[in-house]
């Protein structure tokens, strides 16, 4: 089981790095799905089954479908891919990439200075999560439902404004 | 269950977060930037789940669910905005929409 964690971690990191460096959006989305599935495998290795299932259903399922729908609606062609290739010169990404890697270096030092605590144990099942979610965190659930309603209304409003002008074209 | 060091799990989460950050900083395509933000949110949620597994508490997974909800709402509004932007701008360049009109 230890092997599962390290193996899926490597896949998650590699797939995420490939996802942000692709020129074609569809390729990037496919790599991102692989990365999310690998993170779900990490959750499984930590015996967090509920989080793993939610990761697959909502992240790799619903959110990725939303992305793919939008890519299909935008109908990005070959021209966009070529323009993207022009923007990906080393001169463009070297500076921000270096700064972000410096941040990773710093975070690594901070993480390694802590004690060597071991995760694992019996694991947290869906029952404990549900009891906690609808017990002490009930107000958070209500606020999350507000947020989702606001997101729904906002997306609907922005989407409904986009439609008439598309017909004008 | 895996008996892994807490540090190793947090390091993986940090790595994912930094990869997402590089994506936001480097890519100029709005779609890729949204995608990178998803990676960053996912990494933050992963850190919560790993910490929750370390102490055997359900709170980590509860926070993961909240992050999931926020990511879903964010991506819905973000993609709707992107569709709106895509009418005026041909190539979804983030720099092309730097000027707004009230």
Interface residues (C-beta under 8 A of the other chain):
Chain A: X1 X2 X4 X5 X6 X9 X12 X13 X16 X17 X19 X20 X25 X28 X29 X32 X35 X36 X39 X42 X43 X45 X46 X47 X48 X50 X51 X54 X55 X58 X59 X62 X63 X66 X67 X70 X71 X73 X74 X76 X79 X80 X83 X84 X87 X88 X92 X93 X96 X97 X99 X100 X101 X103 X104 X107 X108 X111 X112 X114 X116 X117 X118 X119 X120 X121 X122 X123 X124 X128 X129 X131 X132 X133 X137 X140 X144 X147 X148 X150 X151 X152 X154 X155 X156 X158 X159 X161 X162 X165 X166
Chain B: X1 X2 X3 X4 X5 X6 X7 X8 X9 X10 X11 X12 X14 X15 X16 X18 X19 X20 X21 X22 X23 X25 X26 X27 X28 X29 X31 X32 X34 X35 X36 X38 X39 X42 X45 X46 X49 X50 X52 X53 X54 X56 X57 X58 X59 X60 X61 X62 X64 X65 X66 X68 X69 X70 X71 X72 X73 X74 X75 X76 X77 X79 X80 X81 X82 X83 X84 X86 X87 X91 X92 X93
